[in-house]
């Protein structure tokens, strides 16, 4: 069976992702969620001409050297001056307060000399100065945040300013995880002579949590057919939107996951990808559940999750794919094989700007090298290797 190109595998996965579902959440719970509908302003901000300074509101034409204006009242934030400003008059005003009708300028208090109910100024008036015009921040009908944006604290702030107590956000999927392998034990266990500490589910849970409504870890199951099927059946009974298994994805004597998934009603779309690390990747569906069978080697599991599960989750939420970067190499890359290589690399800052430093380690079980990586260099199939200074395609590992 030939290896499936990365683009074809990704297209097959994205074709199975359902349309974006929507729910409304309180503004206080919306940070980090993906906006499902554009946020459109329903009022002008500010809703009136407002002062940007503590000082005096006046008509610029009335200010000249030696001239004093009569103070006729006060305008405070939340309590504006009720009347209108006439010639030769001024109103004491504070930051954020409405500008009285008839006024067109504010002079700050540091440039004013008050004498009883009169005020004169030590600086000339500049028409419109220190006035925030109505709608200066945003106007009714403005699109403040586009659909598909992952809501940042700054966007939460503008949503609050737009008088939104709730926002329509994308419904997040429920994700199940199951690790397989006789050799695996949980972190913190006393290790036997043939045992390995399980890391995949912990790394994947952290990687996928920003996209998920809930992640249920179904633990570790050994390489025994009946136990594996029973545990998979339990995992499906929890009705996840997405189920991710790790291990047992190859075709060895102890790689039982593919047959077990098929017997439990999973329709597999593919199971081998032309890439490294991560060739033995499975993908299929069981009803409405998307099923990913990732390799057991930790680097392979994490890289395939970055390359295939994260794009599926972004599509699920309606969030656009991040752009890949192009950066110069800080050191040469070796020749590549016929499989596309997602090479671990570090982002380094040089006097000439940011560069990408390849990590020479390629072992698919070498977790410490992946922990030091910031980027994946996308090395094409049969690439002859590139010299230092060459611009190459890179993918930030931590991109949402």
C-alpha positions in Angstrom: 0.0 0.0 0.0 1.5 3.4 -1.0 1.9 6.2 1.4 -0.7 9.0 1.3 0.7 12.5 0.7 0.2 14.9 3.6 -2.1 17.2 1.7 -4.4 14.4 0.7 -4.6 13.1 4.2 -5.4 16.5 5.6 -8.0 17.1 3.0 -9.7 13.8 3.8 -9.7 14.7 7.5 -11.1 18.2 6.9 -13.9 16.8 4.7 -15.2 14.9 7.8 -15.2 17.9 10.1 -18.8 19.1 10.8 -20.0 22.6 10.3 -19.3 25.1 13.1 -21.8 24.8 16.0 -22.6 27.9 18.0 -23.4 28.6 21.7 -23.6 31.8 23.7 -21.4 32.3 26.7 -21.0 35.1 29.2 -18.4 37.6 28.4 -16.5 36.6 31.6 -16.2 33.1 30.1 -15.3 34.0 26.5 -11.5 34.6 26.7 -9.8 32.0 24.5 -13.0 31.0 22.7 -13.5 31.4 19.0 -16.1 33.9 17.9 -18.8 32.3 15.8 -20.4 35.4 14.4 -19.0 38.9 13.8 -19.3 41.4 16.7 -21.0 44.4 15.3 -21.3 47.7 17.2 -24.9 48.6 18.2 -24.0 52.1 19.4 -21.4 54.8 18.9 -18.4 54.9 21.3 -18.2 57.3 22.9 -21.9 58.0 22.5 -21.3 61.7 22.8 -18.5 64.2 22.2 -16.3 63.7 25.3 -13.5 65.5 27.0 -10.1 63.8 26.9 -8.7 66.0 29.7 -9.6 67.6 33.0 -9.9 71.3 32.2 -12.4 73.7 30.7 -14.8 73.3 27.7 -15.2 76.4 25.6 -15.5 77.9 22.1 -12.0 78.2 20.6 -13.0 81.5 19.0 -13.6 83.0 22.4 -10.0 82.5 23.7 -7.5 85.3 23.3 -4.6 86.7 25.3 -5.9 88.5 28.4 -9.5 87.5 27.9 -11.4 85.8 30.7 -14.4 83.5 30.2 -17.3 83.1 32.6 -17.7 79.7 34.2 -21.3 78.7 34.1 -21.3 75.2 35.3 -19.6 71.8 35.5 -19.6 68.6 33.4 -18.5 65.3 35.1 -18.4 61.7 33.8 -21.9 60.4 34.4 -23.3 63.9 35.1 -23.1 66.3 32.2 -23.8 70.0 32.1 -27.5 70.4 31.5 -27.4 73.7 29.6 -25.7 75.0 26.5 -22.6 77.1 26.1 -22.8 80.6 24.8 -20.2 83.2 23.7 -17.7 84.1 26.4 -18.6 81.2 28.5 -16.8 78.1 29.8 -17.7 74.9 31.7 -15.4 73.1 34.1 -15.1 69.6 32.6 -13.5 66.3 33.6 -12.1 63.4 31.6 -14.8 61.4 30.0 -17.5 63.9 30.6 -19.9 65.0 27.8 -18.9 68.2 26.0 -21.7 70.8 26.5 -23.6 71.8 23.4 -21.9 74.9 21.9 -18.4 73.9 23.1 -15.8 72.8 20.5 -12.5 72.7 22.5 -11.1 71.7 25.9 -8.1 73.4 27.4 -6.5 71.4 30.2 -6.5 72.7 33.7 -2.7 73.1 33.8 -3.1 75.9 31.2 -5.9 77.7 33.1 -6.0 80.3 35.8 -9.2 80.5 37.7 -10.3 83.7 39.5 -13.7 83.2 41.2 -16.2 82.4 38.5 -13.9 83.6 35.7 -11.1 81.7 34.0 -8.3 82.8 31.6 -5.7 80.7 29.8 -1.9 80.7 29.5 -2.0 78.9 26.1 -4.0 79.5 22.9 -7.0 77.4 22.1 -6.6 74.8 19.4 -10.0 74.0 17.8 -11.1 70.5 18.7 -8.2 69.8 21.0 -8.7 67.3 23.8 -12.1 66.4 22.5 -13.0 62.8 21.7 -15.6 63.0 18.9 -18.8 60.9 19.1 -18.0 57.5 17.5 -14.3 58.1 17.7 -13.6 54.7 19.1 -16.2 52.9 17.0 -19.5 53.7 15.3 -22.8 51.9 15.1 -22.5 49.2 12.4 -18.7 48.8 12.6 -17.5 45.2 12.7 -15.3 45.1 15.8 -14.2 41.5 15.7 -14.4 39.1 12.8 -15.9 35.6 13.1 -13.2 33.0 13.6 -11.1 35.2 15.9 -9.8 33.6 19.1 -10.8 36.1 21.7 -8.0 37.9 23.4 -8.2 40.1 26.5 -8.1 43.2 24.3 -11.0 41.8 22.3 -13.0 41.0 25.5 -12.4 44.6 26.5 -13.9 46.0 23.2 -16.8 43.6 23.4 -17.6 44.9 26.9 -17.3 48.5 25.6 -19.8 47.5 22.9 -22.3 46.6 25.6 -22.2 42.8 25.0 -22.9 40.7 28.1 -22.7 37.5 26.0 -21.0 36.4 22.8 -21.7 33.7 20.2 -18.8 31.3 20.1 -18.0 28.1 18.4 -19.0 24.9 20.3 -15.9 23.0 21.3 -15.6 19.2 20.8 -15.4 16.6 23.5 -12.2 14.6 23.1 -11.3 11.1 24.4 -7.7 9.8 24.7 -6.6 6.1 25.0 -3.0 4.9 25.2 -2.1 1.3 24.3 1.0 -0.8 25.1 2.0 -3.5 27.5 5.2 -1.6 28.4 3.5 1.6 29.5 3.1 2.8 33.1 1.8 6.1 34.5 4.2 8.9 35.6 5.2 8.4 39.2 5.3 4.6 39.0 8.2 2.5 40.1 9.7 1.3 36.8 10.1 -2.4 36.1 13.0 -3.6 33.8 10.8 -3.6 30.6 8.6 -0.6 31.3 8.4 2.9 29.9 6.7 5.9 31.4 3.6 6.9 29.3 3.8 10.5 28.1 1.5 10.7 25.0 -1.9 11.3 26.7 -0.4 13.9 29.0 1.2 15.8 26.1 -1.8 15.5 23.9 -4.2 16.6 26.6 -2.2 19.8 27.1 -1.9 20.3 23.3 -5.6 19.9 22.6 -7.1 21.5 25.7 -7.4 25.0 24.2 -9.8 23.6 21.6 -11.8 21.2 23.7 -14.9 21.4 25.8 -13.7 18.4 27.7 -10.9 15.9 27.5 -11.4 12.4 29.0 -8.4 10.2 29.5 -9.3 6.6 29.3 -6.0 5.5 30.6 -3.7 2.8 29.3 -4.7 -0.6 27.9 -2.3 -3.4 27.2 -1.8 -5.3 24.0 -4.5 -7.9 24.6 -7.2 -8.0 22.0 -10.2 -8.5 24.3 -9.1 -5.9 26.8 -8.4 -3.4 24.0 -11.8 -3.9 22.4 -13.6 -3.5 25.8 -11.7 -0.3 26.6 -12.4 1.1 23.1 -16.0 0.2 23.5 -16.1 2.1 26.8 -14.4 5.1 25.1 -17.0 5.2 22.4 -19.8 4.8 24.9 -18.7 8.2 26.4 -19.8 9.7 23.0 -16.7 11.8 22.2 -16.7 14.0 19.2 -13.1 13.0 18.7 -11.3 9.9 19.9 -7.5 9.7 19.8 -5.6 6.5 20.4 -1.8 6.2 20.6 0.2 3.1 19.9 -0.6 0.0 17.9 -1.0 1.9 14.7 1.5 -0.1 12.6 1.2 -3.6 11.2 3.3 -5.6 13.7 2.1 -8.7 15.6 1.2 -6.6 18.6 -0.3 -3.7 16.7 -4.0 -4.5 17.3 -5.7 -1.2 17.2 -6.6 -1.1 13.5 -8.5 -4.4 13.6 -10.2 -3.5 16.9 -11.4 -0.2 15.5 -12.7 -1.8 12.4 -14.5 -4.5 14.4 -16.2 -1.8 16.5 -17.6 0.0 13.4 -14.9 2.5 12.5 -14.6 3.2 8.8 -10.9 4.0 8.1 -10.1 6.6 5.5 -6.4 5.9 5.6 -3.6 4.7 7.8 -0.2 5.5 6.3 1.2 9.0 5.6 4.2 10.0 3.5 5.9 11.8 6.3 8.4 11.5 9.2 8.0 11.3 12.0 4.6 9.8 12.0 4.1 7.5 9.0 1.6 5.0 10.7 -1.2 7.5 11.3 -4.8 6.2 11.1 -8.0 8.2 10.6 -11.6 7.2 10.3 -15.1 7.8 11.6 -17.6 6.0 13.7 -21.0 7.7 13.3 -20.3 11.3 14.2 -17.0 10.6 16.0 -13.7 11.4 14.3 -11.1 8.7 15.2 -7.4 9.4 15.1 -5.0 6.5 15.6 -1.6 8.1 16.3 1.8 6.3 16.5 3.0 5.3 19.9 6.4 7.0 19.6 6.0 10.3 21.5 7.5 12.6 19.0 5.5 11.0 16.2 2.3 11.3 18.3 2.9 15.0 19.0 3.9 15.9 15.5 1.0 14.1 13.8 -1.3 15.8 16.3 0.1 19.2 15.4 -0.1 18.5 11.6 -3.5 16.8 11.5 -5.6 17.0 14.7 -5.0 20.7 15.3 -6.1 21.7 11.8 -9.3 19.6 12.3 -9.9 21.4 15.5 -9.4 24.8 14.0 -11.9 23.8 11.2 -14.3 22.6 13.9 -14.2 26.0 15.6 -14.1 28.1 12.4 -10.7 29.4 13.2 -8.4 30.1 10.1 -5.2 28.2 9.6 -2.1 30.1 10.7 0.4 31.1 8.1 3.6 29.1 7.9 6.6 31.3 8.2 9.7 31.5 6.0 13.0 32.1 7.9 16.7 31.8 7.1 18.5 28.7 8.3 21.1 29.3 11.0 22.8 26.0 10.0 22.5 23.7 7.0 20.0 20.9 6.8 20.9 17.3 5.6 19.5 15.6 2.6 16.0 14.3 3.0 14.4 10.9 2.0 11.3 10.4 -0.1 9.1 11.2 3.0 8.4 14.8 4.0 10.3 15.6 7.1 9.0 17.8 9.9 12.3 18.6 11.4 12.6 19.9 15.0 14.2 23.4 15.2 14.8 26.3 17.5 14.1 30.0 16.8 17.2 32.0 17.4 17.7 35.7 17.4 20.7 37.1 15.6 22.0 40.6 14.7 20.5 40.0 11.3 17.1 39.0 12.7 15.3 35.8 13.6 16.7 32.5 12.2 15.8 28.8 12.5 18.4 26.4 13.9 17.8 22.8 12.9 17.9 20.2 15.7 19.9 17.2 14.4 18.1 14.6 16.5 15.5 12.7 14.4 14.6 9.8 16.7 10.8 9.6 17.0 11.1 8.7 20.7 13.4 11.5 21.6 11.1 13.7 23.7 13.7 16.1 25.1 14.7 17.4 21.6 11.0 18.2 20.9 10.7 19.9 24.2 13.5 22.3 23.1 12.0 22.9 19.7 10.0 26.1 18.9 9.4 25.3 15.2 9.1 22.4 12.7 11.0 22.9 9.5 8.9 21.6 6.6 11.5 19.7 4.6 10.1 18.6 1.2 10.4 15.1 -0.1 13.8 14.3 -1.6 15.1 17.7 -0.6 18.9 17.7 -1.3 19.6 19.7 1.9 19.9 23.5 2.2 22.8 25.7 3.2 22.8 28.2 6.0 21.0 31.4 5.1 18.5 29.7 2.9 14.9 30.7 3.6 12.8 27.6 4.5 9.2 27.0 5.4 8.6 26.6 9.2 5.6 26.0 11.4 5.4 27.4 14.9 4.7 24.5 17.2 2.7 26.6 19.7 0.5 28.3 17.1 -3.2 28.1 18.0 
